[in-house]
Amino acid sequence: MENNNPEAADEVPQQPLHRGAAISLKTLMVFIGIAILSLGTTFLREGHVGLDPFTAMNTGIAAKIGLGLGNTQLISNLVIFTVVLLLDRNKIGIGTIMNMVLIGYEIQWFTTLYNQILPNSLNFLTISADLIIGLLLFTLGSSMYMGASLGVAPYDAIAPILSTRIHLKYRIARIGQDIIFMIAGFFIGGPVGIATIIVAFFTGPLITYWNSHVSEKLLLRINDFSAQPSLQSAGTLIVSFGRGGYQAVVKAYQVTEQIQRHKSDYSDSQLSEQLTESRQKLKEASQIYENAQQQYKILVQESKRRGRIVKGKLPGNIEK
């Protein structure tokens, strides 16, 4: 928030961050984010709806050469990592190493756990649930690991480097990269499907949502703690993480109730401020809703392709 009192800013100097505490907590944030991302990928994998282009390709390679996904993903990451190291070392950090080493093995572990809990459970309902849960977890994990700014995965570093080197827009470079790996995954026999397309082209709004509602708030908490690290503030930090989602829902309800109660008492300026704030929240909610519509539409198309009959009308303005 902008400080409108410059004199107050001079009187209260900003607390310096304790670097060790900040890096440790951000590393923990990356670790949790990668675990959530891997769990989301497991749901997509076990729902047989496709994986992100890079993992889909590595899964196909692993099946061809008889290696596990963890080993195959690590080898692929090492090859790309070497190129990134030569071209742009600024993209590399502890998050890069954790991502390239952990994800493949965590997917293997979560897959074993999934099959122990839900053996032989593949049907239209579980496919739909796996797709939606998988995408939500995949995008949340991506937001957390990237939001910590401790380095990106070797695969995620390719598009920015290409964009800079050959003067190409990042979005075009990223789409081209995903298409190439998607095609490679398809021809090598990897699990390319609906989720592969969604991850490559439609997850932006969800990641943006998680950034503003989870990752950025976590970083604020981490910075507050790192300014004055103590056991008490550490307990506050841990508790605040758990309360975050619950408080977001409660706050939304309370704000709505407050507006309903005091709407006639607002001055013109207060009314204008409330309108601006509500418009921004509506914009964020619309992005999430549009993304959910797109996912539902793709699910219906897939069910029709498999010869399933989908009963009932589609919600909202989605056309059959």
N, C-alpha and C positions, 0 to 999 in steps of 0.2 A: 504494500500500500504506500502511496506517495505521501511524504511528510510535508505538510503545508506550512510548517513553522521552522525556518532555517536556523533560528537561534537555538531552538530546542535540540536540533540535530547536533549543533556544536557543543552543547552542554553535556549531552549523553553520548559518548563515543561508542561505536559498535563493538560488541564483545568479539575478540579474535576466536576463531574456531580452534579447538584442540585437534590437530591434524590426525593424530593416531586414532582418536575416538571416531572421527568422521569417516576415515578410510575403513575402519573395522566395521562400522555399522552399515556403510554402503556396500561393503563386501558381503555382509550378511544379507542385505537386500537383494544383491545379485544372486546369491546362492538360493534364496527362497524363490526368487523369480524364475530361475532356471528349473527348479524342481516343479513349480506350477506349470511352466511351459512344457516340460517333459510329460507331466501327467495329462495335460491337454492333448498332446500328441498321441499318447497311449489310447485315449478315448477315440480319437480319429482313426487310429490304426485298427483297433479292435472292432470298430463299427464298419470297417471296410468301406469307408467313404473317401479315402485318399489322404495323403499327407502333404505337408509343404513340399515344394519342388526339390529342395536339397535333400531332405530326409527320404523322400520317395525314391530319388536316384540311388542314394546309399543303400536303401533297403533292397532294391533290385540287384545292386552289385553284390551285397552280402549273400543273397540267395544264390547268385551265380558262382561265386568263388568259395562258398562254404564257410565264410567267416561270420561272426556275430555282428549285429548292427553297431555295437559299441566300438569294436576294433575297426570296422569299415569307416564309420563316421570319423573316428580319430585320424585315420590315415588320410582321408579326403581333406579334413581340416588342416592337417599338417602341410599338405601340398599347397593349398590356397594361402595358408599362413606364411609360408616362405615367400610367396609372391607379394603379399601385403607388406611383409617386413622389408622387402627391397624397394617398394614403391612409396609407401606412406606409413612410417612407424607411429605417427600420431594416432592412428586408429587402434593401436594395440594397448591393452592394459590388462589388469588382473581379471576383468570381466571376460576378455577375449580367451584367456587360458582356461578359465572355468567353463565357459560355454563349449569350447572345442573338445574338452576332455570329458565333461560330465554328461551331456545330453544323451548321447547314444547309450551309455551304460544305464542311465536312469530310466530310459524308455524300456530297456530290457527288463529291469527290475519291476517297474510298474506293470508291465505286460504280464509277468508271472503272477503278480498280486491280483491283477484284474481277473485273470482266468481261474484263480482259486476262489474268488468271491462270486463271479458270474460265469461259470462254465456253461458252454453250449447255450448261450442265451440270445443268439442273433435272431432278431425278427424286426418287423418294420418299426415297432415302438422303440426298441433298443437302438436301432440304427439312427432314428431321429434324435433320441436323447444323446447318443454318443456324439453326433455331429454338433448339436447346440452346445452341450457341456464342453466338448473338446475345443470348439472355437472360442468360447468365453475364457476358458483357462489358458489356452494358447496365447490369446491377445493380452490377458492380464499379466502372464509371466513375461511376455515380450516387453510390455510397458515397464515393468519393474526392473528387469535386467538392463534395459537401455536407459531408463530414467536415472539410474545411478551414475551414468557417465564415467564408467571405469573401463571403457573399451568395448568394441562391438565384436560380434562373431566374425570369423574370417569371411564367411559367405556374405554377411551384411556390409562388409567393407568394399566389396567389388564394385557395386554401383556408384558410390561416391567417388571412388578413384577413377573409374571410367568417365564419369561426368566431368571431373576436373581435367583429366588428361586429354580427352578428345572433344571437349567443349560441347557436351551433350546435356540436355536437361536431365536432372536426377530421375524424375518419374519415368522418362522414356528409357533411360539406362536400366532402371530396376525392372520395368516390365519386360524389356528385351532379355535381361538376365534370367528372370523367372521362366519365361517361355522356353529358352534354350535348355534349362535344367529340367523343365517339365517334359519336353520332348525326349530328352535323354533318358529320363526316368521311365517314360512310357515304352520306349523301344528296348530298354534293358529289362523290362518286366516288373518295374516298381509299382507300388500302389498309387496310381494316378487316378483321381476321381473328382467328385464335386468339391470336396474340401480343398483339394489342390488348387482349383480355380478360385475358390473363395479366399483362401489365404493369399494367393498371388495378387488378387485385384480388389477385394472388397473388405478387408479388415481394418482399413485406415480409420473409419469412424469409431470402431470399438476401441482401438488403441488410444485414440484421442480422448475418448470417454474415460478410460482407465488412467490416463495421464493426469487429467484434471481432478478426478475423484479419489485416486489412490496414490499414485507414484509421487506427484508433486507434494501432497500432504505428508507423505512419509519423509520426503527430503526436508521439508520444513521442520518436522519433529527432530530429525537427525541433526540438523544445523542448530536447533535450539539446545539440544542435549550437549552437542559438541562445544558450544560456547561456555557451558558450565557443567562439565561432567561430574556426576555424583551418584551414589546408590539410590537416593531418593528420586532424582530425575530419570535414572534408568528404569525404576519401577513405573514411573509416570509414563515413560515412553512405551513400555511393553503393554501397559493397560490401555493406552490410547490407541495402539494398533488394533486391539481386539474390539474396542468400542466404535471404531471408525465407521464401519458399515451400518451398525445399528443406529448411531447418532445421525447419520445422513438421512435415513428414512424418517426418524422422529422429527428432525429439524424441518424437513420438507412439509410434514403434516402441521407442525406448529406455526410455520410461516404462513401457510394457507389459512389456518384458523385465525391468525392475527390479522391478516389482510381483510378477511371477511368481517371481523369485529370492528376494525377501525377505518374501514375504507372511506366513510363519510367525514372523518376527522382529518384526513390528509390535506395539507396545503397543496397548491399547484406544483411547487417544486418537489415536494415529497411524492406526489402522485407520479410526476414525470420520472423520478428516480426509481420508483417501484416498477413502472412500466419498462424502463430500460433493463432492470435486473431480471424481470420476468421474461422479457423477450430473449435475453441471453440463455436463460434456463430452457426456454421452449426450443431454441435453436439446437442446444445440446441433446435434448430429449428427442427431437425430430431426427437427428442423425442416427441415434440408436434405433428408433422405430423403423426408419427406412432400411437400415441394415438387417433388422429382424424380418422385415417384409421380403427382402431379397433372398434371405436364407430359406424362408418358408416356401417361396415360389420355386426355388431350386429343388427343395425336398419333394414338392408335389410333382414337378416334372420328372424327377427320378422315380417316384413311385409309379407314375403312369408308364414310364419306360419299362419298368419291371412287371407291368401288367396288373398292378394293384389298383383297387378302386378306392378313391378318397371320398368319403362321405362328407356332406355339409358344404357350406359356402366358405370361401376364403375370406379372411378378415379384412376390414378396411377397404382400400381401393385396389387391391390386388386382383388382377384379371386372371380368369382361368385360361 
